[in-house]
Amino acid sequence: MPIWVDADACPAAIKDILFRAASRRGVQVTLLANQPMYVPPSPNIRFVQVARGFDVADHEIVMRMTAGDLVITNDIPLAADVIAKGGQALNPRGELYDASNIAASLSMRNFMDGLRASGVDTGGPPPLSQRDRQLFANQLDKWLVRTGA
């Protein structure tokens, strides 16, 4: 099962974890973004540059992925589309989205978006911590074991 990465906003530390997994486990990792980026030379790591525009990379990921694939993203609407297509989504902080929790996450995201639109300063997320990286790596390892990758 391949891993798809919404790479425009994916932290470098998370990409490094994914690159190591691709090398160690032989899993295909494909990064999609609307700007060029470096990926290490590997038969298991690909980069696809998409056209600029709102949600272009998201739409491309959903079009290319199949049921069972894993998508790495911070974008909860993208995660919902992935789950609707039978995939799983993992955010860089180690939260795995699936059919049991995506509706609540999407509802909270929409609520916060409404607050921001009305002028309420909701602040941003804290910087990615070492604990977040560890949670991400643990969830990724569980997915790799479950899928036999």
Secondary structure, 3 states (H helix, E strand, C coil): CCEEEEHHHCCHHHHHHHHHHHHHHCCCEEEEECCCCCCCCCCCEEEEECCCCCCHHHHHHHHHCCCCCEEECCCHHHHHHHHHCCCEEECCCCCEECCCCHHHHHHHHHHHHHHHHCCCCCCCCCCCCHHHHHHHHHHHHHHHHHHCC
